[in-house]
Amino acid sequence: MISAGTPLLPDVVRAYPFSWGSGFVWPSETGENEKNLAYARAVLEACLPRDVLALPEPPEEPVVWDCEDDGYPGWAGVRAVLRERMPYARHVTAERMAGAKAECARQGIVTTDFEEVWVRRITAWIAEQTLHWCGLVVDDEEALTPWLMDLAELYAQRGMAAEKAVWALRCTKAVPESRAALTRLAAYRGLPDGIREQIVHELRS
C-alpha cells in the first residue's frame, strides 16, 4: 500500500518492499525469478541520476569501532530521524520530509537543501542494495546481461553508489560486458582513486 502524501520518489521506487530499518537490503532468500529481476532493473533505471553528481552519494559509512560518541558524522543523526519517520520508501513524502527537517532543526542540525539532499541520499542507498543483490546474490549472469553492466557503469561514472556498482561488475567479471565496463572505468578519471585502484587490481588478477 502506497503511503498518502506528496511522493518524492518515482512510483517504482516507492513500491520498494524492503525496509530502511534493515538497510534497504534485499533478503538473501529473494527469488531470482523474472519478476524480481525485472523489478531490480526498473529500480536501477529509476534511481540513476541524469547527470554526474556534484558530490558522491551515499556518504561513506562510519566505522563503529573507530567512532567516539561525538565522532559520528552529522548526517548519521539526520538518518536516524528520517528512518523512524520513513520506514519504507513509500513513506518518503514531502510532508514527512518537512516534519523530519523541523525535528532536525530543533536538534540544532543544519538543514540546508534538506529535501534535495535526503531524497538523493535515500535513492542512493536503495540503488546500492539493488546493485548488491544483482551482483553478489544473483547466479544467473545471463539474465543480468547486458543491462546490469550498462547501468553499473553509468552509476560509477555519475557518482551514485559507485563502489557497489563496481563491486557488481567485479562479481560478474566472467561476463565479457563486465570486463569491458571495468576496463573503461579504469581509465575514467572521475572515479575516486581507491575505487580505480580496486578495478585495476581486479583486471590484473
C-alpha positions in Angstrom: 0.0 0.0 0.0 1.4 3.4 -1.1 1.6 6.0 1.7 -0.6 9.1 1.5 1.1 12.4 0.9 3.1 14.1 -1.8 5.6 11.5 -3.2 9.2 12.4 -3.5 10.3 9.1 -5.2 9.3 7.6 -8.5 6.4 5.1 -8.3 8.6 2.1 -9.0 10.9 3.1 -6.1 8.0 3.8 -3.8 6.9 0.2 -4.2 10.3 -1.0 -2.9 9.3 -3.7 -0.4 12.4 -3.8 1.8 12.6 -1.6 4.9 15.0 1.1 5.8 15.3 -0.5 9.2 17.1 -3.4 7.6 19.2 -1.1 5.5 17.0 -1.5 2.3 18.7 -4.9 1.9 17.2 -7.5 -0.5 16.8 -10.6 1.7 19.1 -13.4 0.5 16.1 -15.7 0.0 14.6 -13.3 -2.6 13.8 -15.5 -5.6 16.0 -14.9 -8.7 12.9 -15.1 -10.9 12.0 -13.0 -13.9 9.6 -10.8 -11.9 12.2 -9.8 -9.3 15.0 -9.3 -11.9 12.7 -7.0 -13.9 11.9 -5.1 -10.8 15.5 -4.7 -9.8 16.3 -3.4 -13.3 13.3 -0.9 -13.1 14.5 0.3 -9.7 18.1 0.9 -11.0 16.8 2.7 -14.1 14.6 4.9 -12.0 17.3 5.7 -9.4 20.0 6.5 -11.9 20.8 10.3 -11.8 20.6 12.1 -15.1 23.9 13.8 -14.7 27.2 13.4 -12.7 26.6 14.3 -9.1 28.5 17.2 -7.6 29.3 15.0 -4.6 29.3 11.2 -4.5 26.3 9.6 -2.8 25.7 8.0 -0.5 28.4 9.1 2.0 30.8 6.5 3.4 29.5 4.7 6.4 31.3 5.5 9.7 33.3 2.6 11.2 31.6 2.0 14.5 34.7 0.8 16.4 36.6 3.8 15.2 34.0 6.4 16.4 33.6 8.0 19.7 30.1 9.2 20.7 30.8 12.6 19.2 32.8 11.2 16.3 29.8 10.2 14.1 29.2 12.5 11.1 26.2 14.9 11.4 24.3 13.1 8.7 24.0 10.0 10.8 21.8 11.9 13.2 19.6 13.0 10.3 19.3 9.5 9.0 18.1 8.3 12.4 15.3 10.8 12.4 14.3 10.0 8.8 14.5 6.3 9.3 12.0 6.5 12.1 9.6 8.6 10.1 10.0 6.8 6.8 10.4 3.1 7.5 9.7 2.2 3.8 10.3 4.0 0.5 6.6 4.6 0.2 6.8 6.9 3.2 9.2 9.3 1.6 6.8 12.2 1.1 7.1 15.9 1.2 5.0 16.1 4.4 7.2 13.6 6.3 10.3 15.2 5.0 9.2 18.6 6.3 8.4 17.1 9.7 11.9 15.5 9.8 13.5 18.8 8.8 11.7 20.6 11.6 12.8 17.9 14.1 16.4 18.2 12.9 16.3 21.9 13.2 15.1 21.6 16.8 18.1 19.4 17.4 20.4 22.0 16.1 21.3 20.1 12.9 22.0 22.1 9.7 19.1 21.6 7.3 20.3 23.4 4.1 18.8 21.9 1.0 17.3 19.2 3.2 14.7 17.6 0.9 17.0 17.6 -2.1 20.0 16.1 -0.3 18.0 13.4 1.5 15.8 12.3 -1.4 19.0 11.8 -3.4 20.7 10.0 -0.5 17.8 7.7 0.1 17.7 6.9 -3.6 21.4 6.1 -3.5 21.0 3.7 -0.6 18.2 1.9 -2.4 20.3 1.7 -5.6 23.3 0.4 -3.6 21.4 -2.5 -2.2 19.8 -3.3 -5.5 23.2 -3.4 -7.2 24.5 -5.5 -4.4 21.7 -8.1 -4.8 22.1 -8.3 -8.6 25.9 -8.5 -8.5 26.5 -10.7 -5.5 23.4 -12.8 -5.0 22.0 -13.5 -8.5 23.7 -16.5 -10.0 22.2 -16.3 -13.5 24.6 -13.9 -15.1 22.9 -14.3 -18.5 19.7 -12.9 -17.0 21.7 -9.8 -16.0 23.5 -9.3 -19.3 23.8 -6.6 -20.6 21.5 -4.3 -18.6 23.3 -4.7 -15.2 26.7 -4.0 -16.7 25.4 -0.9 -18.6 23.7 0.5 -15.5 26.5 -0.3 -13.2 29.0 1.6 -15.4 26.7 4.6 -15.5 26.2 4.6 -11.8 30.0 4.6 -11.3 30.5 7.4 -13.8 27.8 9.6 -12.3 28.9 9.2 -8.7 26.0 7.4 -7.2 26.5 4.0 -5.4 29.8 3.9 -7.3 31.5 1.4 -5.0 28.6 -1.1 -5.1 28.4 -0.6 -8.9 32.0 -1.5 -9.4 31.5 -4.4 -7.0 28.6 -5.7 -9.1 30.9 -5.6 -12.1 33.7 -7.3 -10.3 31.3 -10.1 -9.1 30.3 -10.7 -12.7 33.7 -10.2 -14.3 33.5 -13.6 -16.1 31.0 -11.9 -18.4 32.7 -10.0 -21.3 30.5 -7.0 -20.8 31.6 -6.6 -17.2 35.3 -6.8 -18.0 34.8 -4.2 -20.8 33.0 -1.9 -18.4 35.7 -2.3 -15.8 38.4 -1.6 -18.5 36.6 1.7 -19.4 36.2 2.7 -15.8 39.9 2.0 -15.1 40.6 4.9 -17.4 37.8 7.1 -16.1 39.2 10.0 -14.1 36.0 10.8 -12.4 36.2 7.9 -10.0 37.8 8.1 -6.5 41.3 6.8 -6.6 40.5 4.0 -4.2 37.8 2.6 -6.5 40.0 2.9 -9.6 42.8 1.0 -7.8 40.3 -1.8 -7.0 39.4 -2.0 -10.7 43.0 -2.1 -11.8 43.8 -4.8 -9.3 40.8 -6.8 -10.5 41.7 -6.6 -14.1 45.2 -7.8 -13.4 44.1 -10.8 -11.3 
